[in-house]
Amino acid sequence: MKLQQLQNAQDGKLVDQGNAVNAVPMRGALAPAATVLKIANEARVANEAIEDCANALMGAIEKRDIAYRASKIAAEACLLSASGSAAKLLKSLARNERQNLTKRLKALEDFELAVDDIDIRSDLSWYIEKQVQLT
């Protein structure tokens, strides 16, 4: 049937074209088979464009997922680093406090030795001697 329509169109005879029954094709007009080929080609091109868009969309989604994963890993690394820094700070504070307490304990021991060396009788005797010398 289609072959007959194509032959009639090439001969300039009446052709059934959808709703336009017995329409005469104009010179240079495409035959129905050629039109079908053109539409099929346009459909193939449109399908390729859709596939390209779908691939681009999938690529964008994949990049977004990669960016999300990378940002999550970076955030976890920052959290780990901050936690490590906080731990180092606490260790440093504990070490400094121990050093300060050690110094204070040494000063307390020196003070206790000085207090133990106090001889009240000797000090009073020395004070009385100095007062006698001044008068």
Secondary structure, 3 states (H helix, E strand, C coil): CHHHHHHHHHHCCCEEECCEEEECCCCCCCCHHHHHHHHHHHHHHHHHHHHHHHHHHHHHHHHHHHHHHHHHHHHHHHHHHHHHHHHHHHHHHHHHHHHHHHHHHHHHHHHHHHHHCCCHHHHHHHHHHHHHHHC
